Amino acid sequence: MKKWRKALKISTIFVVILLAIAAVCYRIFGISDAAATYSKNLDAAKRAGFWFDNAAVMQRMNIPESDNGLLLLRPLMRTMEEKEKQANTKTADELFELRWSIVEPSLPLVEQAVDKPHLGPKFDLKEPYEGYKEFGPLRTIFSTLVKGIDVFIKKGQTKNAQKLLMTASVFAAHLRQDLMRPIPAINAADDVEGKIRKLIPRFGHDPAWLAVMTRALAILDLPWDLHDHLKFSHWESLWGAERLLGRTGSLEDLGLKREDSRPTEYTLGKLMPGFAAANLSRIHEYYVDILNRLPKDPNDFVGIAKVLQTSPSHDYKDLSYKTLNQIGDSEYQFGGLYETERAQRNVLRQAITVLQSRLDLSQGLPLKGFSMLDRNGKPLGLEHLKGGWIIYSVGPNGKDDHSVPPPAYVDDFIVHLSTATLDPKDTTRQAKWSLGAGGV
């Protein structure tokens, strides 16, 4: 009997200590203050039009089969996956040759698919991440199209190369509509821009090529309304939070294989009254704050990136931000990529305008307003060098390092307009220009 009493006493002391720790943590880790704002932040999210019921989510995410070009591409995607498993490709070049041998005969089908209003995986409320599996094969087809442009150029099939550039641009624009994968979608646009950058020194004297490049940029440059993206990210964060907090579903829904892989903060959180409310409150607060501060002009990419990159969630002071940092808040990275990609298009647009109108760059860049801005909000770089001009963006690192000699890493996005490219009378010479890692 004494042993039982002793065990009970020890257990009681242990529980009291745990409760005391939880109470201290409750105050120190910000749970109390955040939980108190839950109702206010929830109401603000509802007033802002965020999605709280399945019908609202499906209304935006569900694509009618008749409008979805992905259905046309699924047989091609399966064929490519099967061929890659069977083939013994050892190099990147061999892998591309295999993929191109499959994609090239199917180009009419690809064009038919991108002509559809949408091109995306089916969304399932029960398994929202299931659609991610189709994004990889879809992205593979896209990257094969971009590389295939060079194949047609080498064969002298100019019309086919130009047509393929347009197809790839529309493809990239479709991927941008995918609310589930915004960052890879931005990278797709970046691939097209990189291809145009390489085409300018070679075909900048050709009006037909310049017209095609202009149309491709116009497709990529349609204003991107981030409201739906934020609404989906908010819903996705809540969906994941319910599973991390153990309120519904399982961790397997999030791609975690075992329930015991739940972060330790959630085990401690179970002892804290208001832990769930505090974490959900931070999610509502974060997305409402971003939505309210977005610039009204969707072309203000510098202002948009600034809002996305000054999120309060990055001041990670306490456990009330745990869930937001665990599964949400991807907008921070997204903002920087979005800003960089828009600046790159500005460089290309400026260069093409100069070539189309044969303008004198000594008078400065021809396009003003947002079209002359770099990712840091400053004007794009313009410099006269021996053999021509360069127009450039400072790139993701935000540093003007285009003149840094190799082997230092240079990430500036540079377009070189050589004398040969700028001279409309000389249609035979092609610029041979190297600027190290940042060159064309």
URNOR-V48615 format. One record per helix or strand of 2 or more residues. SS is the DSSP state (~ for helix, > for strand). FROM is the first residue (numbers start at 1). TO is the last residue. Records with the same first field share a line. If there is no record, write none. Layout:
BEGIN
SS: FROM-TO, FROM-TO
END
This chain:
BEGIN
~: 2-28, 31-36, 38-47, 54-61, 65-67, 70-86, 92-114, 132-154, 158-176, 182-203, 207-220, 227-244, 251-254, 259-261, 264-269, 275-293, 301-308, 312-314, 319-327, 331-357, 361-363, 369-372, 419-422, 436-438
>: 381-385, 388-393, 413-418
END
